[in-house]
């Protein structure tokens, strides 16, 4: 018997975590952070069932915070087992987790000072979930595993990583589980599946079979606008900004989205569709990630490999300005347009983009380009939904700047891509399918589509629901 219990990403898109229990072992696939509003922050705990379990191993699909962000919390509470992931995922997780710890430590210090000034005591919820030492201990537990290498993770579970094409080092996880009667079951977790032709990355390469499939459904209800149409729209926005000496701000996840946007900006400059205007990469984490990308060029697709080897990207981005320090970031406020700023966080929930929002949302000549998924409750989601005023760092701001949503840059597969990915996994038989990592409308639509095309009766699990196989 196999039991899978989702402790996140069930009817939502953050907090990915799946407890897999077999006859002889317990394996955790991902242990990500919930992201959005304060209610989501309060859910970043270790569920009681996981607390009581003796976890044999963790298998990590990729390094985004909503998939790895609670791992140091698990280590802080005593976990000392192995964490399996690809080498690139390990290197990016180091950057992301250290940054998360630093933000939490800084926030705590700020709350501590305010409490002392007001003569109040902090409660336990004010303390950081974990610190940099917890992250260091977490990274020491990582065992790197390349794609397509069969690796034993526990007494009765082996894993094979398949390229998911979502971010550098991302993987779909194939668990081969030995049952007590000697038979084997293949349980596949898609992780986050990328679209075809994504910059830098090879196309997704799913497993060829599965008895059980846990499939993401972030965009299960729709396809993205084509890349050509999206680039045309980006060009129009940038040309308008240049004509009006406007400022363009792109909230971006530091790893994946930031590099993708630089790739496309370089392409537009190379083809002389936009001038080589200043581009401020205002994200220390994104700057560090560039070095990780250089370390793992063997994972690039053929086009990106050629551009990188010939130095074409560096030439196209000669107007790029790297802003490492806070002072360099603040100096952007004094600069006159036109220019482009790429800054985190991608959902406008933290990071340097918050200062740019505070200083520029009320400027009618400014543009904010939302180029990625915005979780419910996030500031980015409120902007996309047309809010006329928002709170930024506790200050009310009227939304006078232009807000643009460019869905064609998503690092997630659209509905058609997910259906095609499913088809490859189901080529030797339709697996028992669970749809997660999607809001309810999205996964319901994907369920209907899989039923229509493949007669697959996918199930939509709830948080902490025990799925007994």
N, C-alpha and C positions, 0 to 999 in steps of 0.2 A: 504494500500500500504506500502511496505517495500523497502527501498533503502539501498544498501550496497556499500560503496565507499572505495576501497583499497588505502591507502596512504603510500604504501611501500610493499615490497615482491611480486610485480607483475612483473614477468619475471626476478626475482632475488631472493636472499635468505636472505637478511637482511632488516631491517626497517619495520617489521611487524606492520601494523596498519589498522584497518577497522572501518569506521564510519557507524554505523547502525542507520538509521532514521525510526521511525515508525509514526503512526498517532498522538501519544501523547508524545513521548520521543526520546532522542538521546543518544545512548550508544556507547562508544568506546571500541572495543575489541583489546587489546594490543596497545602499542605506543612505538615501539622499535627504536633503533638507527641503522642508516646505518653504515656499516663497510666495509672497503676495502682501498681505496686510498683517496687523498685529495678531489677529486670531490665528493666522498661519504660523507666525513665530512661536506662539504658545504650544503648537503641536510638535515642536522639535524636541522630542523626548525619546527615550527608549521604551517601547511598549512593554507592558508587564510580561507578556508571553515570551518575548525575546530576552527580557531580563532573567527569566527563570530558566531559560534554555542554556545548555552548554553548546555554544556554536562551534562547530568543527572548522569552518572556513567561510570566508567571504569571497564571492566572485563579483568583480566590478565590470560593468559594461563600458563605462567611459567616465571622463573626468569632470563633467559638468556638475555644479554644486547640488543640483536637485537629484543627483544620482550617487554622489560620494560625500555630501556635506555633513552627514551624521556619523561617519566612521570614526573621527577622533573622539566623539562622545562615547561611542562604544568602547574604544580603547581606554578612555578615562575611567570607565566603569569596570575595567578588568579584563577585557578581551585580549588574548595574546596569540590567537591562531593566525594562520596565513591568510593573506589577501591576494588573490590572483587577478592580474590584469595585464594588458599589453605594455611593453616598455614605454611607448609614447603616452599612454594613459597615465602611467605612473609619474612621468616627468611633468605632465600638465596638472595632474592632481596636486603635486607639490606646490605649484604656483597658486592654484585656486584655494587650497586649504589653508596655506600660510596667510594668504590675503584675507580669508574669512576670519581667521583667528585674530589677525591684526585689527580688523574692523571691530570685532566684538570687544577686544581689549581696550581699544580707543574709546568706544562707546561707553564701556564700563567706567573708565577713568573720568570721562566727562560727567556721567551721572553721579559718580562719587563726589566730585568737586561741588556739583550743584547741591547735593544733599548736605554736605558739610556747611555750605553757605547758608542753607535754610534750616540747619539744625535738625535734619531728619536722618533716619537710619534707612539703609538700603535693605530691601527684602531679597530673598534668594532668587527671584526672577530677574533681578537686576544684574546678576553676575553672568559672565560669559559662559556659553555652553562648554567651551574648551579653550585652551591657550596654545601657543606655539610649541610648547613642550609636548603636548598631547599629539599635535600634528607630526612632530619628529618621531615619536614612538610609533605612530600609525605607519609612516613611510618605512620604518625599519621592518615592518611585518610583510611588506609587499614582496611577492614572488612573481617576477616578470615571465610572461608566457607569450610566445609569438603566435601569429595567426596559423590556424590549421595544424597545430601541434597537440596531440592528445596528451592531457596532463591529469594525473590523479590528484583530486583535491580532498578526498576523504576515503574511508574504508570501501564504500560502495558507489562512489560518484567520481566520474571523470568529466573533464571539460574540454571542449574545442572552441576556440574563438574564430569567428568569421567576420570579415570586414563589413561594418555597417554603413560606411560612407557618410557618417553624420558629423564627425569631427576627427581630428588626427588621433589615431589609436582607438577609435570607437569600435565596439564589437557587438555582434549578436552572439548570444551564449547558447551553445549546445551542451546540455548535460546528459551524459549517458549513465543511467542509473541501473545498477544490478539489483534485481529483486531476489527475495529469499528463495524462490523456486528455481533460480538459475537463469531466468529470462531477463531481458533488458528492455528498458523503456527510454526513449529519447524525448527529453523535455527541452524545448527551445524558448528562450526569452529573446525577443527581437531587439531589446534595447531601443534606442532611438534610431530609426532608419532614415538615412539621408536620401535626397533626390538624386536622379542621375545628373551627370555633368556638373557636379558641384566643384567650385574652385579648389585646387590643390589635391582633392581627394579622389581616389578611385571609386567607381560605382559600387553600390552594395553587392555583396556576394553571399546570399543566404544559404543556409544548410539545405541539403537536397531532400530531407525527410524529417518528420517529427511525429511522435505519437500524441504529444501535447504541445500546444503553442500558446505562449503569452505574447500578444501582439499589441504594439502601441497604436494609438488612434488619434493623435494630436490633431491632424487634419483629415480625419476619417469622413468628414461631411463635405469636402470640397477639394478641388484642384487649385493649384496656384496659378496666378497669371504667368504667362510665358516670360522667360528671361529677357527675350528681345523687347517685349512690351515694357517690362519693368525698367530696363536700361534706357529706353526711350523716355520714360517718365522721369527717371533720375536726371537725365540730360536736361530736360525741360526745366526742372526745378533749379538746377545749378546754373543754367544760362540766365534764368530770371534773376537769381541772386546776384550774379555777376553784373547784370545790367543795372540793378538797383543798389549795388554795393552792399548787398545783404549778407547775413551770416547764416551758415547752415550747420546744424547740430545733428549728429547721428548717435542716439543712444545705442550702444552695442555691447554685447557680451565680449569680454576682453579676449576670450579664446574661441576662435571659430568665426564669429560674426565680424570682429574687427579686421581680421586678416582677409576675409571675404570682401569686405567693402573696399579695402585698399587694392585688392586684385581688380575689382571692377572700375575703380577710379583710375587706376593705371591704364586699363584698357581704353577708357574714354579719352584720356590724355593722349595715348599712343595714336589713336585714330583721329585726333584733332577735333573731337566732338565737343570738348571743353578745354579752356586754357589751363595751363599748369599753375592754378591758383594755390595759395598756401593751404596745406593740410596738416592740422595739428592732431597728432595721435596722443591724446591726453589721458593716458592710462599706463601706469608703470607695469601692471600685470600684462597688458597686451604687448608691451615692449619686450618683456621677458619671454613671452610666448613666441615671439618672432625667432628667438634663438633656439627654442625647442623645435620649431618647424625646420630650421636649418639643420639640426641634428638628425632629423628623421626624413630627409629628402627621399629615402628609399620607399616611402609610403605615398609619394606624390603620383598623380596621374601623368600621362606622357606630355600634355601641353604645359603643365606647370613645371615639370622637370626641364623642358627645353627653355622656357623663359628664365628659369632660375640659373641654369648653367651658362647661358649667354649673357647674363647680367642685364637683361632687358628690363626686368622689374625695377631694379635700382635706378636705372636711367629714367624710366617713366615717372618714378616717384621722387625725383630730385627736389621737389618742392615740399617734401615731407619734413615736418618738425616734430621731434620726439620730446614730449614733456614729461620728464621723470619726476621733478620736484614739485611740491605744492606751489612754490614761488613761480615756477614756469607756467603752471596752470593758471594762476591768478593774473599773470601778465596778458593772457588772452583777452581778459576783460578790457584792456586798454587798446587792443588792436582794432583797426578799422577794417570793415569788410571790403571786398568779398573774401571769405575764407571758409574752410570746412573744419569742423571739429568732430573727431570720433572719440567718445568717452563712455565709460561704464557708469551705471549698470544698464543692461539691455532693457530691463523693465522699469527703469527710472525709480528704483526703490532704494538706491544707495549710490555711493561713489561720486566722482567729480561731475557727472552730468547734472546732479542736483543743483550745484552752484550755477551751472550754465542755465538751467531752467529758471532759477530764482532771478537771475540777472537779465534774462532775455525773453521770457514768456510774454511780457507786455510790450515787446517791440514788434510792430507790425511788419517790419522788413526782415525779421528773422524767420527761419524755417527749421522745423524739427521733423526729421524723417524717421518714422517708426518702421524698422525693417525686420522685425522678428516677433515671435509670439509674445503676447502680453497676458499674464495670468490674471484671473479675477482678483479684484482687490488692489492691484498694483496701480501706481500713478500712471504708468504707461497705458494701461487699459482704460483709465478714466479719460485720458487725452484722446485715445482712439475713438472712444464712445461719444466724443463731442462735448466734454465738460467745458463750461464757459469760465469757470474759476476753480482753482485747486489750491491746496495747502502744500507749500514746499518748505521744509525745515521749520515748520510751525508758523510760516508767514503766508498770508493769503495773496495769491497772484491771479489776475485776470488773464485769460488766454486770448491774447491778441495776435500772437505769432501764428504762422501757417503750420498746420499739423498735416503731415502726409503719411499715408500708410502704404508701404510698398511690399505686398505679400510675396512677390516673386523671388525674394532673396532668402526665403525660409530654408533652414538646414534640415527641416523635416519633410519626409515624403508626403505628397498629396494623396488624395483618395485613390486615384488610378495607379500611382506608384505602389501604394500599400497593397492593392489588389494583385498587382503583378508580382510583388515580393511574395505574397501568400501563395500564389500559383506555383512558384518554384519550390517552395517548401512542401506543397501538397501534391507534387507530381507523382509520388508513390503511394498516395492515399490521403484523404482529408483528415487532418489531425483534430483532436478535441481542442477547441479554440476558446481562449479567454481574451477579451479586449480590455486593455487598461491604458493608462497614460493618455487620457482624453476626457474632455468634458462630456456630459451625458449626451447632448445632441450629436456630437461628433462620433462617439462610439456607437450610438444607436444607428446612425446613418451607415456606418461601415458594416455593422451587423446585417443590416438589410441588404447591402450590396453583396456581401459574401454569400448570403442566403440565395439571392437572385441568381448569381452567376455559378456558384459551386454547390448550392444546396447545403451549405455549412451552417449549422445552428450554433453560432457563437454565443458565449455567455458573458454577461457584464457583471463581474464580481463587485462587491462592496468592500469598504475598508474592514480589515480584520476578519473577513469571511473565510472559513476553512473550506478549501476546494479539495475534496478527497478524490483521488484518482484510483 
